[in-house]
């Protein structure tokens, strides 16, 4: 189980964009190389057959182009993971979720049948023109075909962000993220308050599967005493493992974005890493930036006793909790749908590959027919000639000498993020000021190529620095030199 998701409404981001961001993490002991590609309409299947389940279905004949972050090794299926389509609608799938025995008994997960994480982006993203349409399409597919796993999925357009969570084999709920709030999701069923009375209107802030109210009543799933239905209590888990694997991640994120609202540390804290009542959506104390989201999705509990790289005097706390920036991060993406920008250059997708503690976040336009080879050519061959494997090598080397290498990593991250942003701003301005608009796709591809060239130069440079630093600290080092 892996992944951590951050969602943000348009009123609390630095430039009025909506945000959806997610780490995809491999299971323990496994690593999935990822690549950043574009799927053109002619490459989208018209008949889809899953690899991990018996799912097979026909797809509409009018798909849109979309970006994707599939597995570089496709023996387990596509796993398109995250992307943006031609209509400037984004999707990320999925956040693996927990459930409870009552839900699994009432609507068992299917066995080798139905829709899973492998399939969702391919089945939904090419066919939707709003975030709300994404919820409706995926919800209908779940009700018809079912699922063999619990998942959370985010959808985004310029105005709205939606979060959908599956419930058992066929049911689901979804809630619109309030414009003034952010959400952190850490592999645990998350939505708390849910208004069943508002779940079926065309402008509803909530949506759910048909018959969900009867399903809840029939199976005695509503645990509220005051009539305020809490979906997390009804459908989620409350296990001891949640307290070291899931809730600490939300605790750290909320502690970062809301440092003064409540007491976060100490025996008398309002919220602790093992608190099971952290709110699903929260108003932050300041506006969120892309860099803020990268920081929290790379975090390893800095400034707390739980930091695996820290100098905590209590060994029972150090590395006791599952970090957000973990060794088995596959990728991180954040989609920024920027208001007031021409539609042709409105969407920027920020991408980082491998372990987030040691990688850099880089922006790319999504209105393109292809992505730079440095990010699209990943295979099972280990080579510094692509972004994924270069970052895997950097992370493994820097981790072993964290205190010596972190200065190189921080300078690398700052350089890539600032230079990438500057290139995007340059091409934004050129497009907006042009009397005769250039071909938008070619304009965006030219910008992306310039960003990729900068990215490779900076990545090669930091790889050399951490390699030299780690080499100096090898166990067979000897101070006497023979020249």
C-alpha positions in Angstrom: 0.0 0.0 0.0 1.3 3.4 -0.9 0.5 6.9 -2.1 -0.4 10.3 -0.5 -2.7 12.8 -2.1 -3.1 16.6 -1.7 -6.1 18.4 -3.1 -6.7 22.2 -3.0 -9.6 24.5 -3.9 -9.1 27.5 -6.1 -9.5 30.1 -3.3 -6.5 28.9 -1.3 -3.7 28.5 -3.9 -1.2 31.3 -4.7 -2.5 32.0 -8.2 -6.2 30.8 -8.0 -5.5 27.5 -9.6 -7.1 24.3 -8.5 -4.5 21.6 -7.4 -4.5 17.9 -7.4 -1.2 16.2 -6.5 -0.4 12.6 -5.6 2.6 10.4 -4.8 2.4 7.0 -6.3 4.3 4.5 -4.2 5.3 0.9 -4.9 4.5 -1.9 -2.4 7.3 -2.6 0.1 10.4 -4.1 -1.6 9.2 -3.2 -5.1 10.0 -0.3 -7.4 8.0 0.6 -10.5 9.8 2.7 -13.1 7.5 5.4 -14.6 7.5 7.5 -17.7 5.7 10.7 -18.7 3.9 10.3 -22.1 1.1 11.5 -24.3 -1.7 9.2 -25.5 -3.1 10.4 -28.8 -6.7 9.5 -29.8 -5.4 6.9 -32.4 -3.5 5.2 -29.7 -6.3 4.9 -27.2 -7.9 1.4 -27.3 -11.5 1.0 -28.5 -11.8 -2.4 -26.8 -10.2 -2.6 -23.4 -9.0 -5.7 -21.7 -7.4 -5.6 -18.2 -4.4 -7.6 -17.2 -5.0 -8.1 -13.5 -8.7 -8.9 -13.7 -11.3 -10.3 -16.1 -12.5 -6.9 -17.1 -13.2 -6.4 -20.8 -15.3 -3.7 -22.4 -15.8 -1.5 -25.4 -14.9 2.2 -25.2 -16.3 5.2 -26.9 -14.9 6.0 -30.4 -14.2 9.7 -29.6 -11.4 9.8 -27.1 -9.4 13.0 -26.4 -5.6 13.2 -26.2 -4.2 13.0 -22.7 -1.0 12.9 -20.7 -0.2 9.8 -18.6 2.3 8.4 -16.2 2.2 4.7 -17.0 4.5 1.9 -15.8 7.6 1.6 -17.9 7.3 -2.2 -17.6 3.7 -3.1 -18.6 3.5 -6.7 -17.4 0.8 -5.7 -14.9 -1.1 -3.4 -17.3 -0.9 0.2 -18.1 -1.3 2.0 -14.7 -1.7 5.4 -16.4 -1.8 6.9 -12.9 -2.3 10.7 -13.6 -2.8 13.0 -16.5 -4.6 15.9 -18.2 -6.8 15.7 -21.3 -7.5 18.1 -24.2 -10.4 19.7 -22.3 -8.0 20.7 -19.5 -9.5 18.2 -17.1 -7.2 16.2 -14.8 -7.4 12.9 -13.0 -5.2 11.0 -10.6 -5.8 7.4 -9.7 -5.5 6.0 -7.2 -5.0 6.3 -3.5 -5.2 2.8 -2.1 -7.7 3.0 0.9 -8.7 0.9 3.9 -12.1 -0.4 4.9 -13.6 -2.5 7.7 -15.1 -5.9 8.1 -18.7 -4.7 8.1 -18.4 -3.1 4.7 -16.5 -6.1 3.2 -19.2 -8.4 4.5 -22.1 -6.3 3.1 -20.6 -5.7 -0.3 -17.5 -8.0 -0.8 -14.7 -6.9 -3.1 -14.7 -8.9 -6.3 -12.0 -11.5 -7.0 -10.1 -11.0 -10.3 -13.1 -9.1 -11.6 -14.0 -5.4 -12.2 -12.1 -2.2 -12.3 -8.9 -1.5 -10.5 -6.1 1.1 -10.3 -4.6 -0.5 -13.4 -7.6 0.6 -15.5 -9.2 3.8 -14.2 -7.4 6.6 -16.0 -7.6 4.9 -19.4 -11.3 4.2 -18.9 -12.3 7.7 -17.8 -9.9 10.6 -18.5 -10.1 10.6 -22.4 -13.9 11.0 -22.2 -14.7 13.7 -19.6 -15.0 17.5 -20.0 -15.4 18.4 -16.3 -14.4 17.0 -12.9 -18.0 16.4 -12.1 -18.3 14.3 -15.3 -15.4 12.3 -14.2 -17.1 11.3 -11.0 -20.3 10.4 -12.9 -18.5 8.3 -15.5 -16.3 6.4 -13.0 -19.2 5.9 -10.6 -21.3 4.4 -13.3 -18.5 2.0 -14.3 -18.0 0.9 -10.7 -21.7 0.2 -10.2 -21.8 -1.8 -13.5 -18.5 -3.7 -13.3 -17.5 -3.6 -9.6 -14.0 -3.5 -8.2 -11.6 -5.8 -6.4 -9.9 -3.1 -4.3 -10.6 0.0 -2.2 -9.4 3.2 -3.9 -9.7 7.0 -3.8 -9.6 9.0 -7.1 -9.3 12.8 -7.7 -10.8 14.9 -10.6 -10.1 18.5 -11.4 -11.1 21.2 -13.7 -10.5 25.0 -13.6 -13.3 25.5 -11.0 -13.7 22.3 -9.1 -11.9 19.5 -7.4 -13.7 16.2 -6.6 -12.7 13.2 -4.5 -14.3 9.8 -5.0 -13.9 6.8 -2.6 -15.0 3.3 -3.4 -17.0 1.3 -0.8 -16.9 -2.4 -1.0 -17.4 -4.1 -4.4 -19.8 -1.7 -6.1 -20.7 1.4 -3.9 -18.9 4.7 -3.8 -19.2 8.3 -2.5 -17.7 11.6 -3.8 -17.4 15.0 -2.3 -16.4 18.3 -3.8 -13.4 19.9 -2.1 -14.5 23.3 -0.8 -12.9 26.2 -2.6 -11.4 27.4 0.7 -9.9 24.1 1.8 -7.2 21.6 1.2 -7.3 17.8 1.8 -4.6 15.3 2.6 -5.3 11.6 1.9 -2.9 8.9 3.3 -4.1 5.4 2.3 -7.1 5.6 4.6 -10.8 6.2 4.0 -11.0 9.9 4.4 -14.3 11.7 3.9 -15.9 12.4 7.2 -19.1 14.5 7.1 -21.3 13.5 4.2 -24.7 14.9 3.3 -26.8 12.0 1.8 -29.7 14.4 1.2 -27.5 16.5 -1.2 -26.1 13.6 -3.1 -28.2 13.4 -6.2 -28.8 17.0 -7.5 -27.1 18.3 -10.6 -25.3 21.0 -8.6 -24.8 18.9 -5.5 -21.6 19.1 -3.5 -21.9 15.4 -2.8 -22.5 12.3 -5.0 -22.9 8.6 -4.3 -23.9 5.3 -5.8 -27.5 4.4 -6.3 -29.1 2.8 -3.3 -26.3 3.8 -0.9 -28.8 5.1 1.8 -30.6 1.8 1.8 -27.3 -0.1 1.8 -26.2 1.8 4.9 -29.5 1.2 6.7 -29.7 -2.5 5.8 -26.2 -3.2 7.1 -26.3 -1.0 10.2 -23.3 1.0 9.0 -24.3 4.4 10.4 -22.5 4.7 13.7 -23.6 8.3 14.5 -25.4 9.2 17.7 -26.5 12.6 16.7 -27.8 12.0 13.2 -24.8 13.6 11.5 -23.6 10.9 9.2 -19.9 10.3 9.2 -18.7 8.3 6.2 -15.3 7.6 7.7 -16.8 6.0 10.8 -19.2 4.0 8.6 -16.9 2.8 5.8 -13.3 3.3 7.1 -10.8 1.5 9.3 -9.6 2.4 12.8 -6.7 0.0 13.2 -3.5 0.2 15.2 -1.5 0.1 12.0 -3.3 3.2 10.8 -1.7 5.0 13.6 1.8 4.4 12.4 1.2 4.1 8.6 -1.6 6.5 7.7 -2.8 9.2 10.2 0.8 10.5 10.9 1.0 11.7 7.3 -2.2 13.8 7.6 -1.0 15.0 10.9 2.3 16.3 9.5 0.6 18.0 6.5 -2.0 19.7 8.6 0.7 20.7 11.1 2.6 22.3 8.3 -0.3 24.2 6.7 -2.0 25.1 10.0 0.9 25.5 12.5 -1.0 27.9 14.8 -4.6 26.7 14.8 -4.1 24.0 17.3 -1.4 22.3 19.5 0.3 19.6 17.4 3.0 18.3 19.7 3.3 17.0 23.3 1.2 14.9 25.6 -1.6 17.5 25.8 -1.7 18.2 22.0 -5.1 18.7 20.3 -3.9 16.4 17.5 -1.1 13.8 17.6 0.3 11.5 14.9 -2.1 8.7 16.1 -5.2 10.9 16.2 -8.1 9.2 14.3 -10.3 12.4 14.1 -8.2 14.7 11.9 -10.6 16.6 9.7 -10.9 15.6 6.1 -10.8 19.2 4.7 -9.1 22.2 6.4 -8.8 25.9 5.7 -5.0 26.7 5.7 -3.5 29.7 7.4 -1.9 31.0 4.2 -2.2 30.3 0.5 -0.6 27.1 -0.8 2.1 27.1 -3.4 3.4 24.3 -5.7 6.6 24.4 -3.6 4.6 23.9 -0.4 2.9 20.8 -1.8 6.3 19.4 -3.0 7.7 19.9 0.5 5.0 18.1 2.3 4.8 15.2 -0.2 8.6 14.8 0.3 8.5 15.0 4.0 10.1 12.6 6.5 8.8 14.3 9.7 11.4 17.1 9.7 11.4 19.0 13.0 9.9 16.1 14.9 11.3 13.1 16.9 10.2 10.8 14.1 12.6 12.0 11.4 14.7 9.0 10.2 17.5 11.4 9.3 17.3 13.3 12.6 19.2 13.2 15.8 16.4 12.2 18.2 17.6 11.0 21.6 14.7 8.6 21.8 15.3 5.6 19.5 11.8 4.4 19.9 10.5 7.4 18.0 13.1 7.8 15.3 11.8 6.2 12.1 8.8 4.8 14.0 6.3 6.3 11.5 5.9 5.8 7.7 7.3 8.9 6.0 5.5 10.6 3.1 8.7 10.9 1.1 9.6 7.2 1.2 12.2 5.2 -0.7 9.6 3.6 -2.9 8.0 6.8 -4.3 7.5 6.1 -8.0 6.4 9.6 -9.0 4.8 12.8 -7.9 2.6 14.9 -10.1 0.7 18.1 -9.5 -1.7 19.6 -12.0 -2.1 23.4 -12.0 -5.1 24.7 -14.0 -4.4 28.4 -14.1 -7.3 30.8 -14.3 -7.1 33.7 -16.7 -4.7 32.0 -19.0 -5.4 31.1 -22.6 -6.8 27.6 -22.8 -4.0 26.5 -25.0 -1.4 27.1 -22.3 -3.6 26.9 -19.2 -2.5 23.5 -17.8 0.9 22.8 -16.3 1.7 19.4 -14.9 4.6 19.3 -12.4 6.4 16.0 -12.3 9.0 14.4 -10.0 10.3 10.8 -10.2 11.7 8.3 -7.6 12.1 9.2 -3.9 10.7 12.7 -3.3 13.2 13.5 -0.5 16.0 13.7 -3.2 14.2 14.6 -6.5 13.2 17.8 -8.1 9.8 19.1 -9.3 9.7 20.2 -12.9 6.8 21.8 -14.8 5.6 20.9 -18.3 2.8 22.2 -20.5 0.2 19.5 -21.2 -1.1 20.7 -24.6 1.4 18.6 -26.5 1.5 15.6 -28.8 4.7 14.2 -27.3 6.9 14.6 -24.2 10.7 14.9 -24.0 12.6 11.7 -24.4 14.4 12.3 -21.1 11.1 11.5 -19.3 9.3 9.3 -21.9 12.0 6.7 -22.6 12.1 4.9 -19.3 12.5 1.1 -19.5 13.8 -1.6 -17.2 17.4 -0.7 -18.2 19.1 1.3 -15.5 20.7 4.4 -17.0 21.4 8.0 -16.1 20.1 9.0 -19.5 16.5 9.2 -18.3 15.0 11.2 -15.4 13.5 8.2 -13.5 16.7 6.1 -13.1 18.9 9.2 -12.6 16.8 10.1 -9.6 16.7 6.6 -8.2 20.5 6.5 -8.3 20.7 10.0 -6.7 18.4 9.0 -3.9 20.2 5.8 -3.1 23.5 7.5 -3.0 22.4 10.6 -1.1 20.4 8.6 1.5 23.6 6.9 2.7 25.3 10.2 3.4 22.2 12.4 4.1 23.9 15.1 6.2 26.7 15.6 3.6 24.5 15.3 0.5 21.4 17.3 1.5 23.0 20.6 0.6 23.6 19.4 -3.0 20.0 18.1 -3.1 18.5 21.4 -1.9 20.4 23.4 -4.4 19.4 21.0 -7.2 15.7 21.2 -6.2 15.8 25.0 -6.0 17.6 25.3 -9.3 15.2 23.0 -11.2 12.1 24.4 -9.7 13.0 28.1 -10.2 14.5 27.6 -13.7 11.5 25.5 -14.8 9.1 28.1 -13.6 11.1 30.9 -15.3 10.9 29.0 -18.7 7.1 28.5 -18.3 6.7 32.2 -17.6 8.8 33.2 -20.6 6.7 31.0 -22.9 3.4 32.2 -21.3 4.4 35.8 -21.9 5.5 35.1 -25.5 2.2 33.4 -26.3 0.0 36.0 -24.7 1.9 38.9 -26.4 2.1 37.5 -29.9 0.0 39.4 -32.4 -0.2 36.3 -34.5 -0.6 33.3 -32.2 1.9 30.5 -32.8 0.8 26.9 -33.2 0.0 26.2 -29.5 1.1 22.6 -29.5 4.5 23.4 -31.1 4.9 26.3 -28.7 4.3 24.1 -25.7 6.6 21.3 -27.0 9.4 23.8 -27.6 9.1 25.1 -24.0 9.0 21.5 -22.7 12.2 20.6 -24.7 14.0 23.6 -23.2 12.9 22.6 -19.7 14.0 19.0 -20.3 17.5 20.2 -21.5 17.9 22.3 -18.4 16.6 19.4 -16.2 19.1 16.9 -17.6 22.0 19.3 -17.1 21.0 20.0 -13.5 20.4 16.3 -12.8 23.7 15.2 -14.2 25.4 17.8 -12.1 23.9 16.7 -8.8 24.5 13.1 -9.6 28.2 13.8 -9.9 28.2 15.7 -6.6 26.4 13.0 -4.6 28.5 10.3 -6.2 31.7 12.0 -5.3 30.4 12.6 -1.7 29.3 9.0 -1.2 32.6 7.7 -2.8 34.6 9.7 -0.2 32.7 7.9 2.6 33.1 4.3 1.3 34.1 1.8 4.0 37.3 0.9 2.1 38.5 4.6 2.1 42.1 5.2 3.2 43.7 8.5 3.9 47.2 7.8 2.6 47.4 8.6 -1.1 50.0 7.4 -3.6 49.4 10.3 -5.9 
